[in-house]
Amino acid sequence: MRYAYAITTGLLIAGTAATMTLQSPSGAQVAQNEPGTIRAAPAAPGAPMSFADLAARLQPAVVNISTTSKVEVQNNNPFAGTPFGDLFGQGQGGGGAPVTREATSLGSGFIISEDGYIVTNNHVISGGKPGNGAVGQITVTMPDRKEYSAKVIGRDSSSDLAVLKIEGRGLPFVKFGDSSKSRVGDWVVAIGNPYGLGGSVTAGIVSALHRNIGSGPFDRYIQTDAAINQGNSGGPMFDLNGNVIGINSAIYSPTGGNVGIGFAIPAELARPIVETLKGGAKVKRGYLGIQLNPMDPGIFDSLGLPKNRGELVAKVEPGQPAARAGIQQGDVIVKVNGRDVTPDETLSFIVSNLPIGSRVPIELIRGGNRLAVTAVLAERPTDEQLATIVGGDGDEAGLPPTDEKSTQAATQESLGLAVQALTPVIARQLNLPVGTKGVVIGAVDPSSDAGAKGFQRGDVILSVNQRPVTTPVEVAAVVKAAKAAGRANVLLSVQRGTGPARYIAVKFNTK
């Protein structure tokens, strides 16, 4: 099971599912829960008195998936460096050479055809991590404890989905439903293999739809309070008609256990991917060729934009659709193909689900002006191809020494930053890409917002509020204009070493 850990934790106390009606007897005051004073109201229309018939019908199609693989672990010799070190065959060395061990994992899945095609999460068959390769041996165990050896038909790490195949005929199976019709408050039933205990059924409601949990560019989960724990990954989420409306995939948890916040991949997204993988094809997605900068309220404020509308372009890949369409670094893309870009409808999600080669109208804001461009989408490279090597942090040896005067300057500046012109000598010392222009940070006030957000001596500010800067005077002018406009933040484009530039909103000092 993948986890998205909560920052804080609280105790969740579950109440009864039935609606209670209080009856106050005549006469003396009695306890609110006095025996005989409470009766359960009739179940609401559509709510079952029991899930037993539903579970009995569906459980035969839900399977347990176990995997085994060989992994290397460090052999920690407790006698290393002593006369007894050779007893472990490692001589006088430190931790010893790695040794190969057998690792196992457990998950869930469900059969989607009578001839044995099975859907599960990719991370269930990848040693617990979506990006890993498939494990060596996969065993599928039916509810009647009959075991099958399974082979991988297809897997897609981006969506965390995989399709397996076992050899069989006349197997029980279930079908996908229409998750787009699900509403918050609808009953759902989850079936899976929590903690390797075997088939287990839990029930709850849909807590939220289109939930983005920051686990990837295609987040669009169904959130539920049905108990989901380790081992439930890959198992189905059913509606009351017995249709699969989601695939249980992740939980929020500070402890690794259920706290009533689970997430499932909606059937409307999973079904086309599953059909593609089942047919032996590769999942293809639309691609613009841009890198996006995380947005926060400070960035929206610094740009004078409404919250939760649009995404900021951090980098444009040369020769890719965005570059050919004229999209530039610092643009805020607010609409794609007529759909607003929001936290629920992210730019990556919209683009990835559009046909490759299609002409897509894009609306963006540049320098306060709204522009329209058209991009012809390419095919999204694999996650491995998209992986880039992040450069070093640079070396601040070329900067003048920090002294009390520069520290005072940093404290007095509106941003808590003391800056100076970037010279070729300093650029070489900081290991910056050739041609980098900006101002270099000489000191940071640790009590400022910039200090809290990790700005360091040696970072280079390329632009302020999307205006290129090369001198401290230019920085001061843009900051003054932002204050005059009533802004609480300014947007800085910051370069560190050979790493990619990032946009960060910094609050003005209030002291």
C-alpha positions as CSV (number, residue, x, y, z in Angstrom):
1,M,0.0,0.0,0.0
2,R,1.3,3.4,-0.9
3,Y,1.0,6.1,1.8
4,A,0.5,9.8,1.8
5,Y,1.4,10.8,5.4
6,A,-0.7,13.4,7.1
7,I,1.1,16.4,8.8
8,T,-1.0,16.1,11.9
9,T,-3.1,13.3,13.4
10,G,-6.2,13.1,15.5
11,L,-8.4,10.5,17.1
12,L,-11.4,9.6,14.9
13,I,-14.3,8.2,16.9
14,A,-16.9,6.3,14.8
15,G,-20.6,6.6,15.6
16,T,-23.4,4.2,14.8
17,A,-24.7,4.0,11.3
18,A,-28.3,3.9,12.2
19,T,-30.3,7.1,12.8
20,M,-31.5,7.4,16.4
21,T,-34.8,8.8,17.6
22,L,-35.1,9.9,21.2
23,Q,-38.2,9.3,23.2
24,S,-38.6,11.2,26.4
25,P,-40.7,9.4,29.1
26,S,-43.2,11.5,31.1
27,G,-42.3,12.3,34.6
28,A,-38.8,12.5,36.1
29,Q,-35.7,13.4,34.1
30,V,-33.8,10.3,32.9
31,A,-30.5,9.6,31.2
32,Q,-30.5,10.3,27.5
33,N,-29.5,6.7,26.7
34,E,-31.8,5.1,29.3
35,P,-32.8,1.6,28.1
36,G,-36.1,1.7,26.2
37,T,-35.8,5.4,25.4
38,I,-34.0,4.9,22.0
39,R,-35.2,3.1,18.9
40,A,-33.6,2.9,15.6
41,A,-35.3,4.7,12.7
42,P,-36.0,2.8,9.5
43,A,-33.1,2.6,7.0
44,A,-33.0,5.4,4.5
45,P,-34.2,4.5,0.9
46,G,-31.4,2.7,-0.9
47,A,-29.4,1.9,2.2
48,P,-29.2,-1.9,2.8
49,M,-29.9,-3.4,6.2
50,S,-27.0,-5.8,5.5
51,F,-24.2,-6.1,2.9
52,A,-24.2,-9.9,3.2
53,D,-25.8,-10.8,-0.1
54,L,-23.7,-8.2,-1.9
55,A,-20.5,-9.5,-0.4
56,A,-21.4,-13.2,-1.0
57,R,-22.0,-12.4,-4.7
58,L,-18.8,-10.4,-5.2
59,Q,-16.1,-12.0,-3.0
60,P,-15.5,-15.0,-5.4
61,A,-14.1,-12.6,-8.0
62,V,-11.6,-10.8,-5.6
63,V,-8.2,-12.5,-5.2
64,N,-5.2,-12.2,-3.1
65,I,-1.9,-11.5,-4.8
66,S,1.5,-12.5,-3.3
67,T,4.9,-11.8,-4.9
68,T,8.4,-12.9,-4.3
69,S,11.6,-11.3,-5.5
70,K,15.3,-11.2,-4.8
71,V,16.7,-8.1,-3.2
72,E,20.1,-7.1,-2.1
73,V,20.6,-6.0,1.6
74,Q,23.6,-4.9,3.4
75,N,25.2,-7.6,5.5
76,N,26.0,-6.0,8.8
77,N,28.6,-8.0,10.5
78,P,28.4,-7.4,14.3
79,F,32.0,-8.6,14.7
80,A,33.5,-6.4,12.0
81,G,36.8,-5.0,13.1
82,T,37.4,-7.6,15.8
83,P,39.4,-10.9,15.7
84,F,36.1,-12.7,15.1
85,G,35.2,-10.8,11.9
86,D,36.4,-13.7,9.7
87,L,33.7,-15.9,11.2
88,F,31.3,-14.1,8.9
89,G,33.6,-14.4,5.9
90,Q,34.0,-10.6,5.6
91,G,37.4,-10.2,7.1
92,Q,38.1,-7.0,9.0
93,G,35.9,-4.9,6.8
94,G,33.0,-2.7,7.9
95,G,29.5,-3.5,7.0
96,G,30.3,-6.4,4.7
97,A,29.3,-7.1,1.1
98,P,25.6,-7.0,0.2
99,V,23.8,-10.4,0.3
100,T,20.7,-11.5,-1.6
101,R,17.5,-12.2,0.3
102,E,14.0,-13.2,-0.8
103,A,11.4,-10.5,-0.3
104,T,7.6,-11.0,-0.3
105,S,4.7,-8.7,-0.5
106,L,0.9,-9.0,-0.4
107,G,-1.9,-7.2,-2.2
108,S,-5.3,-7.6,-3.8
109,G,-6.9,-7.8,-7.3
110,F,-10.1,-8.7,-9.1
111,I,-10.9,-10.9,-12.1
112,I,-12.5,-9.1,-15.0
113,S,-13.1,-12.0,-17.4
114,E,-14.0,-15.6,-17.1
115,D,-10.7,-16.6,-18.7
116,G,-8.5,-15.1,-16.0
117,Y,-7.6,-11.5,-16.6
118,I,-6.9,-9.7,-13.3
119,V,-6.6,-6.0,-12.5
120,T,-4.4,-4.8,-9.6
121,N,-2.1,-1.9,-8.7
122,N,1.3,-1.7,-10.4
123,H,3.0,-1.2,-7.1
124,V,1.6,-4.5,-5.8
125,I,3.8,-6.3,-8.4
126,S,6.7,-3.9,-8.2
127,G,8.0,-4.5,-4.7
128,G,5.9,-1.7,-3.3
129,K,7.1,1.1,-5.5
130,P,5.2,2.1,-8.7
131,G,8.4,2.8,-10.7
132,N,10.1,-0.5,-10.0
133,G,10.3,-3.4,-12.4
134,A,7.9,-6.4,-12.0
135,V,8.9,-9.0,-9.4
136,G,9.9,-12.5,-10.4
137,Q,7.1,-14.7,-9.1
138,I,3.4,-13.8,-8.7
139,T,0.9,-16.1,-7.1
140,V,-2.9,-15.5,-7.2
141,T,-5.0,-17.1,-4.5
142,M,-8.7,-17.5,-4.9
143,P,-11.2,-17.3,-2.1
144,D,-11.4,-21.1,-2.0
145,R,-7.6,-21.1,-1.5
146,K,-6.8,-22.5,-4.9
147,E,-3.6,-21.0,-6.2
148,Y,-2.5,-19.9,-9.7
149,S,0.8,-18.7,-11.1
150,A,0.2,-15.3,-12.9
151,K,2.0,-13.5,-15.6
152,V,2.1,-9.8,-16.2
153,I,0.2,-8.8,-19.4
154,G,0.8,-5.0,-19.0
155,R,1.7,-2.4,-16.5
156,D,1.6,1.4,-16.4
157,S,3.5,3.1,-13.6
158,S,2.0,6.5,-14.2
159,S,-1.5,5.4,-13.4
160,D,-0.3,2.6,-11.0
161,L,-2.3,0.0,-12.8
162,A,-1.4,-3.5,-14.0
163,V,-3.1,-6.4,-15.7
164,L,-2.2,-10.0,-14.9
165,K,-3.4,-13.3,-16.4
166,I,-4.0,-16.8,-14.9
167,E,-4.9,-19.9,-16.9
168,G,-8.5,-20.8,-16.2
169,R,-12.0,-21.1,-17.6
170,G,-15.4,-20.3,-16.2
171,L,-13.8,-18.1,-13.4
172,P,-16.0,-15.7,-11.5
173,F,-15.5,-12.1,-12.6
174,V,-16.9,-8.6,-12.1
175,K,-17.4,-5.6,-14.5
176,F,-16.5,-1.9,-14.3
177,G,-19.3,0.5,-13.5
178,D,-19.6,4.2,-14.3
179,S,-17.8,6.1,-11.6
180,S,-18.7,9.5,-13.1
181,K,-22.2,9.0,-11.6
182,S,-20.9,8.6,-8.1
183,R,-21.8,11.3,-5.6
184,V,-20.4,12.3,-2.3
185,G,-22.3,10.3,0.4
186,D,-23.0,7.2,-1.8
187,W,-22.4,3.9,-0.1
188,V,-19.4,1.9,-1.2
189,V,-18.0,-1.6,-0.4
190,A,-14.3,-2.4,-0.5
191,I,-13.1,-6.0,-0.7
192,G,-9.4,-7.0,-0.3
193,N,-6.7,-8.6,1.6
194,P,-5.7,-6.3,4.5
195,Y,-2.5,-7.3,6.4
196,G,-2.6,-10.7,4.6
197,L,-5.5,-11.9,6.6
198,G,-7.5,-13.1,3.6
199,G,-10.6,-11.8,2.0
200,S,-12.2,-9.0,4.0
201,V,-15.1,-6.7,3.4
202,T,-15.5,-3.1,4.6
203,A,-18.2,-0.5,3.9
204,G,-18.4,3.3,3.9
205,I,-19.3,6.2,1.8
206,V,-17.8,8.3,-0.9
207,S,-16.1,11.1,1.1
208,A,-14.9,13.2,-1.9
209,L,-14.4,13.1,-5.6
210,H,-11.6,14.2,-7.9
211,R,-9.2,14.3,-5.0
212,N,-5.6,15.4,-5.7
213,I,-3.2,14.0,-3.1
214,G,0.1,15.0,-4.8
215,S,1.2,11.5,-5.7
216,G,1.6,12.2,-9.4
217,P,0.5,14.3,-12.4
218,F,-2.7,12.2,-12.9
219,D,-4.2,12.4,-9.4
220,R,-8.0,12.2,-9.5
221,Y,-9.0,9.8,-6.8
222,I,-12.3,8.8,-5.1
223,Q,-11.9,9.4,-1.4
224,T,-13.7,7.0,1.0
225,D,-14.0,6.4,4.7
226,A,-14.4,2.6,4.1
227,A,-11.6,0.9,6.0
228,I,-8.6,0.4,3.7
229,N,-5.3,-0.9,5.0
230,Q,-2.0,-2.5,3.9
231,G,-2.9,-5.3,1.5
232,N,-6.0,-3.7,0.2
233,S,-4.0,-2.2,-2.7
234,G,-5.4,-3.3,-6.0
235,G,-8.7,-4.5,-4.6
236,P,-12.0,-3.2,-6.0
237,M,-14.4,-0.6,-4.6
238,F,-18.0,-1.5,-5.4
239,D,-21.2,0.5,-5.5
240,L,-24.5,-1.0,-4.2
241,N,-25.2,-2.5,-7.6
242,G,-22.0,-4.5,-7.4
243,N,-20.2,-2.6,-10.1
244,V,-16.5,-1.7,-9.7
245,I,-16.3,2.1,-9.5
246,G,-12.7,2.3,-8.2
247,I,-9.5,0.5,-7.5
248,N,-8.2,1.0,-3.9
249,S,-4.7,2.4,-4.1
250,A,-3.6,4.7,-1.4
251,I,-4.3,6.0,2.1
252,Y,-3.5,9.0,4.3
253,S,-2.1,7.6,7.5
254,P,0.4,8.8,10.2
255,T,0.8,5.2,11.4
256,G,0.3,3.0,8.4
257,G,-3.2,1.9,9.5
258,N,-6.6,3.1,8.5
259,V,-7.8,6.5,9.8
260,G,-10.8,6.7,7.5
261,I,-9.1,8.4,4.6
262,G,-8.6,6.0,1.6
263,F,-8.3,6.6,-2.1
264,A,-9.3,4.7,-5.2
265,I,-8.6,5.2,-8.9
266,P,-11.9,5.9,-10.5
267,A,-13.3,3.3,-13.0
268,E,-13.8,6.0,-15.6
269,L,-10.0,6.5,-15.7
270,A,-8.9,2.9,-15.1
271,R,-11.1,1.1,-17.6
272,P,-9.5,2.5,-20.8
273,I,-6.0,2.0,-19.4
274,V,-6.9,-1.6,-18.4
275,E,-8.3,-2.3,-21.9
276,T,-5.2,-1.0,-23.5
277,L,-2.9,-3.1,-21.3
278,K,-5.1,-6.2,-21.7
279,G,-4.7,-5.8,-25.5
280,G,-0.9,-5.8,-25.1
281,A,-0.5,-2.2,-26.1
282,K,1.4,0.7,-24.4
283,V,-0.6,3.5,-22.8
284,K,-0.1,6.7,-24.7
285,R,-0.7,10.2,-23.4
286,G,-0.7,13.7,-24.7
287,Y,2.4,15.8,-24.0
288,L,3.1,19.6,-24.1
289,G,6.8,19.5,-23.1
290,I,6.8,21.8,-20.1
291,Q,7.7,21.6,-16.5
292,L,5.3,23.1,-14.0
293,N,6.1,25.0,-10.8
294,P,4.1,24.2,-7.6
295,M,1.5,26.9,-6.9
296,D,0.7,28.3,-3.5
297,P,-1.4,31.3,-2.3
298,G,1.7,33.5,-2.3
299,I,2.4,32.9,-6.0
300,F,-1.3,33.6,-6.9
301,D,-1.1,36.9,-4.8
302,S,2.2,37.9,-6.4
303,L,0.8,37.6,-9.9
304,G,-2.5,39.2,-9.0
305,L,-4.5,36.1,-10.0
306,P,-7.5,34.4,-8.3
307,K,-6.5,31.4,-6.2
308,N,-6.7,27.9,-7.7
309,R,-6.9,29.0,-11.3
310,G,-4.0,28.1,-13.6
311,E,-0.5,26.6,-13.4
312,L,2.8,28.3,-13.7
313,V,5.3,27.2,-16.4
314,A,8.8,26.7,-14.9
315,K,10.5,25.5,-18.0
316,V,9.8,24.9,-21.7
317,E,11.5,22.0,-23.4
318,P,13.1,23.1,-26.7
319,G,11.5,21.6,-29.8
320,Q,8.4,20.3,-28.0
321,P,4.8,21.3,-28.6
322,A,4.7,24.1,-26.1
323,A,7.8,25.7,-27.5
324,R,6.5,25.5,-31.0
325,A,3.2,27.1,-29.8
326,G,5.1,30.0,-28.3
327,I,4.6,29.2,-24.6
328,Q,7.3,30.8,-22.5
329,Q,8.7,30.3,-19.0
330,G,6.7,32.3,-16.5
331,D,3.4,31.9,-18.4
332,V,0.4,31.0,-16.3
333,I,-1.8,28.5,-18.3
334,V,-5.4,29.0,-17.2
335,K,-7.4,27.0,-19.8
336,V,-6.7,24.0,-22.1
337,N,-9.1,22.8,-24.8
338,G,-11.9,24.9,-23.2
339,R,-11.4,23.4,-19.7
340,D,-10.3,25.6,-16.8
341,V,-7.1,24.5,-15.1
342,T,-7.8,24.0,-11.4
343,P,-6.6,21.7,-8.6
344,D,-9.3,19.2,-9.6
345,E,-8.6,19.6,-13.3
346,T,-4.8,19.9,-13.5
347,L,-3.0,20.8,-16.7
348,S,-1.2,17.4,-16.7
349,F,-4.5,15.5,-16.3
350,I,-6.2,17.4,-19.1
351,V,-3.4,17.2,-21.6
352,S,-2.6,13.5,-20.9
353,N,-6.2,12.5,-21.8
354,L,-6.2,14.3,-25.1
355,P,-5.4,12.6,-28.4
356,I,-1.8,12.7,-29.6
357,G,-1.5,14.9,-32.7
358,S,-4.6,16.9,-31.8
359,R,-4.6,20.7,-32.1
360,V,-5.4,22.1,-28.6
361,P,-6.3,25.7,-27.9
362,I,-4.6,27.1,-24.8
363,E,-5.3,30.3,-22.9
364,L,-2.5,31.8,-20.8
365,I,-1.6,34.9,-18.9
366,R,1.7,36.6,-19.6
367,G,2.7,39.9,-17.9
368,G,-0.9,40.5,-16.9
369,N,-2.2,40.0,-20.5
370,R,-4.4,37.1,-21.6
371,L,-3.1,35.3,-24.7
372,A,-4.4,32.4,-26.8
373,V,-2.1,29.9,-28.6
374,T,-2.6,26.5,-30.2
375,A,-0.4,23.5,-29.6
376,V,-0.2,20.2,-31.5
377,L,0.3,17.5,-28.8
378,A,3.1,15.0,-29.0
379,E,3.3,11.6,-27.2
380,R,4.4,11.7,-23.6
381,P,7.8,10.0,-23.0
382,T,8.1,7.3,-20.4
383,D,8.8,8.2,-16.8
384,E,12.3,6.9,-17.2
385,Q,12.9,9.2,-20.3
386,L,11.5,12.1,-18.4
387,A,13.8,11.6,-15.4
388,T,16.5,14.3,-15.4
389,I,19.7,14.7,-13.5
390,V,19.4,17.5,-11.1
391,G,22.6,19.6,-11.0
392,G,24.6,20.4,-7.9
393,D,24.0,23.2,-5.5
394,G,27.0,25.2,-6.5
395,D,29.9,26.5,-4.5
396,E,29.7,29.9,-2.8
397,A,33.5,30.2,-2.6
398,G,33.4,33.1,-5.2
399,L,31.2,35.3,-3.1
400,P,32.5,38.0,-0.9
401,P,32.6,36.9,2.8
402,T,29.5,37.5,4.8
403,D,30.0,40.2,7.4
404,E,27.9,42.1,9.9
405,K,27.2,44.8,7.3
406,S,25.8,42.5,4.7
407,T,23.8,40.7,7.4
408,Q,22.2,44.0,8.5
409,A,21.5,44.8,4.9
410,A,19.6,41.5,4.5
411,T,17.6,42.2,7.7
412,Q,16.7,45.7,6.4
413,E,15.6,44.6,2.9
414,S,11.9,44.1,2.3
415,L,12.5,40.5,1.4
416,G,15.2,39.6,4.0
417,L,17.7,39.2,1.2
418,A,20.9,41.1,0.4
419,V,21.7,40.8,-3.3
420,Q,24.6,41.8,-5.5
421,A,25.4,41.7,-9.2
422,L,26.3,38.4,-10.7
423,T,29.8,38.5,-12.3
424,P,31.3,35.9,-14.6
425,V,33.7,35.0,-11.8
426,I,30.9,34.4,-9.3
427,A,28.9,32.5,-11.9
428,R,31.8,30.1,-12.5
429,Q,32.3,29.6,-8.8
430,L,28.6,28.8,-8.3
431,N,28.7,26.3,-11.2
432,L,25.9,28.1,-13.0
433,P,24.9,27.3,-16.6
434,V,26.6,29.4,-19.2
435,G,24.7,32.6,-19.9
436,T,22.9,32.8,-16.6
437,K,21.9,36.4,-15.8
438,G,20.5,37.7,-12.5
439,V,21.6,38.8,-9.0
440,V,23.2,36.6,-6.5
441,I,22.1,36.4,-2.8
442,G,24.9,37.4,-0.5
443,A,23.0,37.0,2.8
444,V,19.7,35.8,4.1
445,D,17.8,37.0,7.1
446,P,16.9,33.7,8.8
447,S,13.8,35.2,10.4
448,S,12.3,36.3,7.1
449,D,9.9,34.3,4.9
450,A,12.7,33.8,2.4
451,G,14.8,32.3,5.2
452,A,11.9,30.0,6.1
453,K,11.5,28.9,2.5
454,G,15.1,27.7,2.2
455,F,16.8,30.6,0.3
456,Q,20.6,30.3,0.6
457,R,23.6,32.5,0.1
458,G,24.8,31.8,-3.4
459,D,21.3,31.3,-4.9
460,V,20.7,33.5,-8.0
461,I,17.5,35.5,-8.6
462,L,16.7,35.5,-12.3
463,S,13.5,37.5,-12.2
464,V,11.2,39.3,-9.8
465,N,7.5,39.2,-10.6
466,Q,8.5,37.8,-14.0
467,R,10.7,40.7,-14.8
468,P,14.4,39.8,-15.5
469,V,16.8,41.5,-13.0
470,T,20.6,42.0,-13.2
471,T,21.2,44.6,-10.6
472,P,20.1,45.3,-7.0
473,V,18.5,48.5,-8.2
474,E,16.2,46.6,-10.5
475,V,15.2,44.3,-7.7
476,A,14.3,47.2,-5.5
477,A,12.3,48.9,-8.2
478,V,10.1,45.8,-8.8
479,V,9.6,45.2,-5.1
480,K,8.6,48.9,-4.6
481,A,6.0,48.6,-7.5
482,A,4.6,45.4,-6.0
483,K,4.1,47.0,-2.6
484,A,2.5,50.0,-4.2
485,A,0.0,47.6,-5.9
486,G,-1.0,46.2,-2.6
487,R,0.7,42.9,-3.0
488,A,1.8,40.9,0.0
489,N,4.3,38.7,-2.0
490,V,6.7,38.9,-4.9
491,L,7.4,36.0,-7.2
492,L,11.1,35.1,-7.5
493,S,12.6,32.8,-10.1
494,V,15.6,31.2,-8.4
495,Q,18.5,29.2,-9.8
496,R,20.8,27.1,-7.6
497,G,23.8,25.5,-9.3
498,T,23.0,23.6,-12.4
499,G,19.6,22.6,-11.1
500,P,16.4,23.8,-12.8
501,A,15.1,27.3,-11.9
502,R,12.1,27.4,-9.6
503,Y,9.4,30.0,-8.9
504,I,8.9,30.8,-5.2
505,A,6.7,33.5,-3.7
506,V,8.2,35.4,-0.8
507,K,6.3,37.5,1.6
508,F,7.4,41.0,2.5
509,N,8.9,41.6,5.9
510,T,6.5,43.1,8.3
511,K,9.0,44.1,11.0
